[in-house]
Amino acid sequence: MRPGERGNGEVTVVPPKLPADQHPAAVYLARLSSGSRRTMAGALDTVAGLLTSYRQNARTLDWSALRYQHTTAVRSMLSEVYAPATANKILAALRGVLKEAWRLGQMDVEDYRRAAYLGPIRGSTAERGRALISDELQALFVVCAKDKSPAGRRDAALVAVLYGCGLRRSEVVDLDLTDYALDSGALTVRSGKGRKARVTYVPDGARPALAAWLVLRGSVAGALFCPVNKGGHISHRPMTDQAVRKILKKRGAEAGLAPFTPHDLRRTMIGDLLDAGADISTVQRLAGHANVTTTARYDRRGESAKKRAAGLLNVPYGTSDSD
């Protein structure tokens, strides 16, 4: 039996207190973007819980004690409980921490390789969430326009950018005033997933909403989208991504819409662009997806689209005389 294990293979030893720059989980999380950090911290807590019957978490588990039998057991449990996409995200976090443990000299290379060699969990599930139709988007803008406070203009601009540019919550709250080029409509997203920056463009229909907000916001340096208190005072500091969710929930309720999430606006933008015939690789770059297969998950086009595409081909059979 290895140190740090019970007879049933469960990891039980709490590691000595390590400084943040020596703690594998802390080092791993520190190199992620702010939007991914919370998600992956939750994933690591899940792994620690599964390994210790939920007596430990990401901060207290001795990650350097994990071996092949532990990580294989985690993969098996995840495949039984979670959808494939969620399970694979948790496994990605686990691999990331194991790599940091090796880099920090807390695991030898063979133990690391054996423990981290985890194949992806296969399978597919129906995409969660929903797309909004044009009438629903219009209803959101109507209720924002009825609110004559600065929050009304801010929220209209927020909806316009979330849908028009397909941004994630974490990306929209990290936007700075200087990230928007008024003349070209270019919007620089500096906190994309994986800390990859990209440039997207605010559509013509969304630019007036953003311009109306900027008149009230002013040219004070700071966040592009700011908190507005009940008295209408604007604080030129970033909002939280949870605030974005609350704003959309409030405006959706005012408009009488079925529940939707900020990500559903992103989902709608990607699907609408593909429906309109935009090239999928271009949509991939606008959305900031690392892989085009992720973009393809949002493709709502079915057999009719494939049939129309096949009709574009010219098969020259029978168009010339034969000998």
SVG drawing of the C-alpha trace seen along z (x, -y; Angstrom):
<svg xmlns="http://www.w3.org/2000/svg" viewBox="-45 -61 56 64">
<polyline fill="none" stroke="black" stroke-width="0.4" points="0.0,0.0 1.3,-3.4 1.5,-6.3 -1.6,-8.4 -3.9,-5.5 -6.4,-3.4 -6.8,0.2 -9.5,-0.5 -7.3,-2.9 -8.9,-6.0 -6.5,-9.0 -6.7,-10.3 -3.6,-12.2 -3.8,-15.9 -0.6,-17.4 1.5,-19.8 0.6,-23.4 2.2,-24.6 2.8,-28.2 0.6,-29.1 3.5,-28.9 4.2,-25.3 0.6,-24.1 -0.2,-22.2 -3.9,-23.2 -3.1,-26.8 -0.5,-27.0 -2.8,-25.4 -5.7,-27.7 -3.5,-30.8 -2.6,-30.3 -6.3,-30.2 -8.4,-33.1 -10.8,-34.5 -13.8,-33.0 -12.3,-29.5 -10.8,-29.6 -14.0,-29.2 -15.2,-26.4 -12.0,-24.4 -11.8,-25.0 -15.2,-23.4 -14.0,-20.5 -11.0,-19.9 -13.2,-20.0 -15.3,-17.3 -12.2,-15.1 -11.0,-15.6 -14.5,-14.7 -14.8,-11.6 -11.4,-10.4 -12.0,-11.0 -15.8,-10.6 -16.0,-14.4 -13.8,-14.8 -11.3,-16.9 -11.3,-19.5 -8.9,-20.9 -6.9,-22.9 -6.4,-20.0 -5.9,-17.0 -2.4,-15.7 -2.3,-15.8 1.2,-14.4 -0.1,-11.1 -2.4,-10.3 -1.5,-7.3 -2.9,-5.5 -5.5,-3.5 -6.9,-6.7 -7.3,-8.6 -8.8,-5.6 -11.3,-5.2 -12.2,-8.9 -12.7,-8.6 -15.0,-5.6 -17.1,-7.5 -17.3,-10.6 -18.5,-8.6 -21.4,-7.2 -22.5,-10.5 -21.8,-13.3 -22.5,-14.1 -19.5,-13.4 -18.7,-17.1 -18.8,-17.8 -16.8,-14.7 -14.1,-15.5 -13.8,-19.1 -13.2,-17.7 -10.6,-15.3 -8.9,-18.2 -8.6,-19.9 -7.2,-16.7 -4.6,-16.4 -3.6,-20.0 -3.0,-19.7 -1.0,-16.5 1.2,-18.2 1.8,-21.0 2.7,-18.5 5.3,-17.0 6.6,-20.4 7.0,-21.3 9.0,-18.2 6.4,-16.5 5.8,-13.6 8.3,-11.7 7.7,-11.5 6.6,-7.9 4.0,-8.3 2.7,-11.5 2.4,-9.9 0.6,-6.9 -1.8,-8.9 -2.5,-11.5 -3.0,-9.0 -6.8,-9.2 -8.7,-8.8 -11.7,-11.0 -15.1,-9.8 -17.1,-9.2 -20.7,-9.9 -22.9,-12.9 -25.8,-14.6 -28.4,-17.1 -27.1,-20.6 -28.5,-22.3 -30.0,-25.8 -32.0,-27.3 -31.8,-29.8 -33.8,-33.0 -35.9,-34.1 -35.9,-37.6 -39.1,-38.6 -37.6,-37.7 -34.5,-39.8 -36.7,-42.7 -38.8,-42.3 -35.6,-42.6 -34.7,-45.9 -38.3,-47.2 -38.2,-46.6 -34.7,-48.2 -36.0,-51.2 -38.8,-51.6 -36.3,-52.0 -35.2,-55.7 -32.4,-55.3 -28.8,-54.7 -29.3,-51.0 -31.8,-50.8 -29.3,-52.0 -26.5,-49.9 -28.7,-46.7 -29.7,-47.3 -26.1,-47.7 -25.2,-44.6 -27.8,-42.5 -26.6,-44.0 -23.0,-43.0 -23.7,-39.6 -25.8,-38.6 -24.2,-40.7 -20.6,-39.6 -21.4,-36.2 -19.4,-37.0 -19.1,-34.9 -20.1,-36.5 -16.5,-36.5 -15.4,-38.2 -18.0,-41.0 -17.3,-42.0 -13.6,-42.2 -14.0,-44.6 -12.4,-48.0 -13.5,-51.3 -10.4,-51.3 -11.2,-47.8 -13.9,-49.3 -13.0,-51.2 -15.9,-53.5 -14.9,-54.2 -14.6,-50.6 -16.8,-48.8 -13.9,-46.5 -14.1,-45.0 -10.9,-43.5 -11.6,-40.6 -8.5,-40.3 -9.7,-37.6 -10.9,-34.9 -11.0,-31.2 -7.4,-30.0 -6.3,-33.6 -6.5,-33.9 -7.3,-37.4 -9.3,-38.0 -11.0,-40.8 -14.7,-40.7 -17.0,-43.3 -20.1,-45.0 -22.8,-44.6 -24.3,-47.7 -27.6,-47.1 -25.9,-46.9 -23.7,-50.0 -26.5,-52.5 -27.3,-50.7 -23.7,-50.8 -23.3,-54.4 -26.3,-55.5 -24.8,-53.8 -21.4,-55.5 -23.0,-58.9 -24.1,-58.3 -21.0,-56.4 -18.7,-59.0 -15.0,-58.8 -13.7,-58.1 -11.2,-55.3 -12.4,-51.9 -14.7,-49.1 -16.9,-49.3 -19.9,-48.0 -20.2,-49.3 -22.5,-48.9 -25.3,-51.4 -26.9,-51.9 -30.5,-52.6 -30.0,-56.3 -28.5,-56.0 -24.9,-56.6 -22.4,-54.9 -19.3,-53.4 -16.5,-53.0 -15.4,-49.6 -16.1,-46.1 -19.3,-44.2 -19.2,-40.6 -20.3,-37.8 -23.0,-37.0 -24.4,-40.5 -24.8,-39.9 -26.8,-36.8 -29.1,-38.7 -29.6,-41.5 -30.7,-39.2 -32.9,-37.3 -34.6,-40.5 -35.0,-41.8 -36.3,-38.5 -38.9,-38.4 -40.0,-41.9 -40.4,-40.9 -42.3,-37.8 -39.8,-35.5 -39.1,-31.8 -35.9,-31.5 -32.6,-31.9 -29.0,-32.3 -26.2,-34.7 -24.7,-31.7 -28.0,-31.3 -27.4,-34.7 -24.0,-33.4 -25.6,-30.2 -28.2,-32.3 -25.6,-34.4 -23.5,-31.4 -26.6,-29.5 -28.0,-32.6 -24.7,-33.2 -24.5,-29.6 -28.2,-29.8 -27.4,-32.9 -24.6,-31.0 -21.5,-32.4 -18.5,-30.2 -18.1,-28.0 -14.4,-28.7 -15.1,-32.5 -17.8,-31.9 -15.3,-29.8 -12.9,-32.8 -15.6,-35.3 -16.8,-33.0 -13.3,-32.3 -13.6,-28.5 -10.3,-26.6 -11.8,-23.9 -14.3,-24.1 -16.1,-21.0 -17.2,-23.1 -18.7,-25.6 -20.4,-22.8 -22.4,-21.8 -24.4,-25.0 -25.3,-24.3 -29.1,-24.1 -29.1,-23.4 -30.4,-19.9 -30.9,-17.7 -32.5,-20.6 -29.2,-22.5 -27.2,-19.5 -29.6,-19.0 -29.3,-22.7 -25.5,-22.4 -25.5,-19.3 -27.6,-21.3 -24.8,-23.7 -22.6,-21.1 -22.6,-20.8 -22.2,-17.2 -21.4,-17.3 -23.0,-14.0 -24.7,-14.1 -23.6,-17.7 -21.3,-16.6 -21.5,-14.2 -19.9,-10.8 -18.1,-8.7"/>
</svg>
